[in-house]
């Protein structure tokens, strides 16, 4: 997206550069990486960055509106309903496709948002790697709104650890050693000192939660929650704590935030960088269906998304209130690679410390694709695709 930097990067890139990138992170993980890291960062102009931040502030304005809580409360399933004193999620992410606008210029288009953390630790390490290996990256920044690595990690520590000892703070997931995101967990262990614990390994005594660490029973005061509800629902046989109970613990974020800040907001948002969207039960079936994408509200990593919509599929859905129809956007093939152009999506990482009036975009993740969709599972056996990071002018 910054043409001059792209040309220099591609000209100087070698296969050994990519092998070194893979080896660096395989040495951290101690095994092959279960997702593809792209050969290149995304280089983003100041104008485009400012457009993403403009749309982000408009989304934040809606989240802050009291009507947001009234509307989205109904989307929280019974098994995640809980009375909590945390007024807002501490971490949230917003995804933007890079498209051509009506005037032919590049612009962002909102694709999704989540009241759920992303690879907040791994992206710090990826930023470090590229800055150490590529001089062009040193003159740009992957951080936003005046952040740098030091300020970002300090605020992340304040949010996740609070005033607690790291031994009393856990990263929570389901079967974490089997997760593709384990590399992020390892990075966060290095940065914050917190242990990763499986949901099945924590237990309650009264309203307190505990886990065992090297044989010692440890009280849990804060939970950095990486538990994807969709995965938990796939294992109804598991025995675990009741997530609806008001335990004496701080959640970052509480599971209910996953549902309240998510695709369920898309039909409610209006902005020049937000495509038209409707709940399926409010959708006019007479519309040209080839112009729309069907999405379940609470799937993860692109699961259940239907690009080829037809009337038969729509009428077969039994719970239309839990689906949306989003107007298709055409990703711009603007990243030149040795074997053809690729498209990209940029995810902004937001932080929301206690006492702040609103969250702030601080860091990012980018994904590069040559497939029908952005996720790595849609880009198998392709080069110059996968997860990466954006560096901003």
C-alpha positions in Angstrom: 0.0 0.0 0.0 3.1 2.2 0.1 4.3 1.3 -3.4 7.9 2.4 -3.1 8.5 0.3 0.1 6.7 -2.7 -1.5 9.0 -2.6 -4.5 12.2 -2.4 -2.5 11.0 -5.2 -0.1 10.1 -7.6 -2.9 13.3 -6.9 -4.8 15.5 -7.7 -1.8 13.5 -10.7 -0.5 15.0 -14.1 -0.6 13.9 -17.6 0.2 16.4 -17.7 3.1 14.7 -14.7 4.6 11.5 -16.6 4.9 13.2 -19.7 6.3 14.8 -17.5 8.9 11.4 -16.1 9.9 10.0 -19.5 10.3 12.9 -20.8 12.2 12.8 -17.9 14.6 9.3 -18.6 15.7 9.7 -22.4 15.6 12.5 -22.0 18.1 10.1 -20.1 20.4 7.3 -22.7 20.0 9.7 -25.7 20.0 7.8 -27.3 17.1 6.5 -26.3 13.6 4.1 -23.4 13.7 0.5 -24.6 13.1 -0.5 -21.5 11.1 1.2 -19.7 8.2 3.1 -16.6 8.8 3.3 -14.4 5.6 6.6 -13.6 3.9 6.0 -9.9 4.3 4.4 -7.2 6.5 1.8 -4.8 5.1 3.0 -1.3 4.5 0.2 1.2 5.2 -0.1 4.9 4.2 -1.0 7.5 6.8 -4.2 8.4 4.9 -5.5 4.9 5.1 -4.5 4.5 8.7 -6.4 7.7 9.6 -9.5 6.3 7.8 -9.4 3.2 9.9 -9.1 5.2 13.0 -12.0 7.5 12.0 -14.3 4.4 11.5 -13.0 3.0 14.8 -14.0 6.1 16.8 -17.5 6.0 15.3 -17.8 2.3 16.4 -16.6 3.3 19.9 -19.2 6.0 20.0 -22.0 3.5 19.5 -20.5 1.0 22.0 -20.5 3.8 24.6 -24.2 4.6 23.9 -26.4 3.1 26.7 -28.7 1.6 24.0 -25.9 -0.7 23.1 -26.2 -2.7 26.3 -30.0 -2.8 26.0 -29.9 -4.1 22.5 -27.1 -6.7 22.8 -28.1 -8.2 26.1 -30.4 -10.6 24.3 -27.6 -12.1 22.3 -25.8 -13.6 25.4 -26.7 -17.3 25.7 -28.1 -18.7 29.0 -24.9 -20.6 29.7 -22.9 -17.4 29.6 -25.3 -15.1 31.4 -23.7 -13.6 34.5 -24.0 -10.6 36.7 -20.7 -8.9 36.6 -19.4 -5.5 37.9 -17.1 -4.9 34.9 -18.6 -2.1 32.9 -16.9 -2.9 29.7 -14.4 -5.3 28.0 -10.8 -4.4 28.5 -9.7 -5.7 25.1 -11.5 -5.6 21.7 -10.5 -5.9 18.1 -11.9 -4.5 14.8 -11.3 -5.9 11.4 -11.1 -3.9 8.2 -10.9 -5.1 4.6 -8.8 -3.1 2.2 -11.0 -2.2 -0.8 -11.4 0.2 -3.6 -14.0 2.9 -2.9 -16.4 4.4 -5.4 -13.7 7.0 -6.3 -11.2 4.3 -7.1 -9.1 5.1 -4.0 -8.2 2.5 -1.3 -10.4 2.7 1.8 -11.2 0.4 4.8 -14.4 -1.5 5.1 -15.5 -3.0 8.4 -15.7 -6.7 8.3 -16.1 -7.8 11.9 -15.5 -6.7 15.5 -15.1 -8.7 18.7 -15.1 -8.1 22.4 -12.4 -10.7 22.6 -8.6 -10.5 22.6 -6.4 -11.4 19.6 -2.7 -12.2 19.4 -1.7 -9.4 21.7 1.6 -11.0 22.7 2.7 -12.6 19.5 2.4 -9.4 17.5 4.9 -7.7 19.8 7.4 -10.4 18.9 6.6 -10.1 15.2 7.1 -6.4 15.4 10.5 -6.9 17.0 11.5 -9.5 14.4 10.8 -7.3 11.4 12.4 -4.2 12.9 15.6 -6.2 13.6 15.7 -7.7 10.1 14.4 -4.9 7.8 15.6 -1.3 7.8 12.4 0.0 6.2 10.3 -1.3 9.2 12.5 0.8 11.5 11.2 4.0 9.9 7.6 2.9 10.3 5.6 1.8 13.3 3.1 -1.1 13.9 1.7 0.8 16.9 -1.0 3.5 16.8 -2.1 6.7 18.7 1.4 7.4 20.0 2.0 3.9 21.4 5.4 2.2 21.2 6.4 -1.3 22.6 7.2 0.0 26.1 3.9 1.9 26.5 1.9 -0.9 25.0 3.3 -3.6 27.2 2.9 -1.4 30.3 -0.8 -0.8 29.6 -1.3 -4.5 28.7 0.3 -5.4 32.1 -1.9 -2.9 33.9 -5.0 -4.4 32.2 -4.2 -8.1 32.6 -2.3 -8.2 35.9 -3.7 -5.1 37.7 -2.0 -5.0 41.0 -1.8 -8.8 41.4 1.2 -11.1 41.4 1.5 -13.0 38.0 1.1 -16.3 39.8 -2.5 -15.3 40.7 -3.3 -14.4 37.1 -4.0 -17.0 34.5 -4.5 -17.2 30.7 -7.6 -19.4 30.3 -8.4 -21.5 27.3 -9.7 -25.0 26.4 -7.0 -27.5 25.7 -4.4 -24.7 25.2 -1.6 -27.0 24.1 -3.7 -28.0 21.1 -4.6 -24.4 20.1 -3.0 -22.9 17.0 -2.6 -19.7 19.1 -0.2 -21.4 21.6 2.7 -19.3 20.2 0.9 -16.2 21.5 0.5 -17.8 24.9 4.2 -18.5 25.1 5.0 -14.9 24.1 2.6 -13.6 26.8 4.3 -15.9 29.4 7.6 -14.2 28.6 6.1 -10.7 28.6 3.7 -10.9 31.6 4.8 -14.0 33.5 1.3 -15.6 33.5 0.6 -19.3 33.2 -1.8 -20.8 30.7 -4.4 -23.0 32.3 -7.1 -25.2 30.8 -10.7 -24.6 31.8 -10.9 -28.2 33.0 -8.0 -27.6 35.5 -9.5 -24.7 37.5 -11.9 -25.4 40.4 -14.0 -23.4 42.9 -14.3 -23.3 46.6 -17.2 -21.1 47.5 -16.9 -18.0 45.3 -13.2 -18.4 44.8 -11.3 -20.0 42.0 -8.0 -22.0 42.2 -5.6 -24.0 40.1 -2.5 -26.1 40.9 1.0 -24.9 40.0 3.8 -27.4 40.7 1.6 -29.1 43.2 0.6 -25.9 45.1 -3.0 -24.7 45.2 -3.0 -21.2 43.9 -5.8 -18.6 44.3 -6.9 -17.0 41.0 -7.6 -13.3 41.2 -7.7 -12.4 37.5 -8.4 -14.4 34.3 -7.1 -13.4 30.9 -9.9 -15.2 29.0 -9.0 -16.7 25.6 -11.8 -19.2 25.7 -13.8 -19.3 22.5 -17.5 -20.1 23.4 -18.0 -21.9 20.1 -15.3 -24.4 21.0 -16.7 -25.0 24.5 -20.1 -25.7 23.0 -18.6 -28.5 21.0 -17.7 -30.3 24.1 -20.9 -30.6 26.2 -19.4 -33.6 28.0 -16.7 -31.6 29.8 -17.0 -30.9 33.5 -15.9 -27.4 34.4 -16.9 -24.4 36.6 -20.2 -22.7 36.0 -19.4 -19.6 34.0 -22.6 -17.9 35.1 -21.7 -17.7 38.7 -20.3 -14.4 40.2 -16.9 -15.6 41.3 -14.6 -13.3 43.2 -12.4 -12.8 40.1 -11.8 -10.2 37.5 -12.3 -11.3 33.9 -10.3 -9.9 31.0 -12.7 -10.2 29.1 -15.8 -11.8 30.6 -17.3 -14.5 28.3 -20.4 -12.5 27.8 -18.4 -9.7 26.2 -17.7 -12.1 23.3 -21.4 -11.9 22.4 -22.2 -8.3 23.2 -19.5 -6.8 21.0 -19.5 -8.9 17.9 -21.1 -9.3 14.5 -24.4 -8.7 16.3 -23.6 -5.0 16.2 -23.0 -4.8 12.4 -26.6 -4.2 11.4 -26.8 -1.3 13.9 -23.7 0.6 12.8 -23.7 3.3 10.1 -20.6 5.0 8.6 -19.1 5.5 5.2 -16.6 2.7 5.9 -19.2 0.2 7.2 -21.0 -1.9 4.6 -24.8 -2.3 4.7 -25.8 -5.2 7.0 -29.2 -6.7 8.2 -30.3 -9.4 10.6 -31.6 -12.3 8.5 -35.1 -12.0 10.0 -35.2 -8.3 8.8 -33.7 -9.0 5.4 -35.6 -8.4 2.1 -35.3 -11.7 0.2 -36.0 -9.9 -3.0 -32.6 -8.4 -3.0 -30.0 -9.7 -5.5 -28.6 -12.4 -3.3 -25.2 -12.6 -5.1 -24.4 -9.2 -3.6 -24.6 -10.5 0.0 -22.7 -12.8 2.4 -24.5 -14.9 5.0 -22.8 -15.1 8.4 -23.7 -16.8 11.7 -23.5 -14.3 14.5 -21.2 -16.2 16.8 -18.9 -18.4 14.7 -15.2 -18.1 14.9 -12.4 -18.0 12.3 -14.8 -17.8 9.4 -16.8 -21.0 10.3 -20.3 -21.1 8.8 -19.8 -18.1 6.5 -21.6 -18.6 3.1 -20.4 -16.6 0.1 -22.8 -18.2 -2.4 -26.2 -17.4 -1.0 -29.4 -18.7 -2.5 -33.1 -18.6 -1.4 -33.1 -22.3 -0.5 -30.3 -21.9 2.0 -31.9 -18.8 3.5 -35.3 -20.5 4.0 -33.7 -23.5 5.6 -32.3 -21.5 8.5 -34.4 -22.1 11.6 -33.0 -19.2 13.7 -32.7 -16.2 11.4 -32.4 -13.9 14.3 -28.9 -15.4 14.9 -27.7 -14.7 11.3 -26.8 -11.6 9.4 -26.6 -10.7 5.7 -23.7 -8.4 5.0 -23.2 -6.7 1.6 -20.2 -8.2 -0.1 -17.1 -6.1 -0.4 -14.4 -6.8 -3.0 -11.0 -6.9 -1.5 -8.5 -4.9 -3.5 -5.6 -7.1 -4.8 -3.1 -4.4 -3.9 -0.1 -6.4 -2.4 2.2 -7.3 -5.2 3.9 -10.7 -4.7 6.2 -12.8 -7.0 3.3 -15.0 -8.1 0.5 -12.5 -8.4 -1.3 -9.9 -6.3 -2.8 -10.6 -2.9 -5.5 -8.9 -0.8 -5.3 -8.0 2.9 -7.3 -7.3 6.1 -6.1 -5.3 9.0 -7.2 -6.0 12.6 -6.8 -3.1 15.1 -6.1 -4.1 18.8 -7.9 -1.8 21.3 -7.1 -1.3 25.0 -9.6 -0.1 27.5 -8.1 0.4 31.0 -10.3 0.8 34.0 -11.0 4.5 34.5 -10.7 5.4 30.8 -13.7 7.0 29.2 -13.2 5.1 25.9 -10.9 2.4 24.4 -7.9 3.3 22.2 -6.4 1.5 19.2 -2.9 0.6 20.1 -1.5 -2.2 17.9 -2.5 -4.5 15.0 -2.5 -7.7 13.1 -2.8 -8.2 9.4 -3.7 -11.1 7.2 -2.8 -11.6 3.5 -4.9 -13.9 1.3 -5.1 -15.1 -2.3 -8.1 -17.3 -1.6 -11.9 -16.8 -1.5 -11.7 -15.8 2.2 -9.0 -14.3 4.4 -8.4 -17.1 6.9 -5.3 -19.3 6.6 -7.5 -22.4 6.1 -8.7 -20.8 2.8 -5.1 -20.3 1.6 -3.6 -23.7 1.7 -0.5 -24.4 -0.5 -0.1 -20.8 -1.4 2.9 -18.5 -0.9 3.0 -14.9 0.4 -0.2 -15.4 2.4 -1.0 -15.8 6.1 -0.8 -13.9 9.3 1.5 -10.8 9.5 1.6 -7.3 10.8 1.0 -3.8 9.4 3.6 -1.0 9.6 2.1 2.5 9.4 3.5 5.6 7.8 
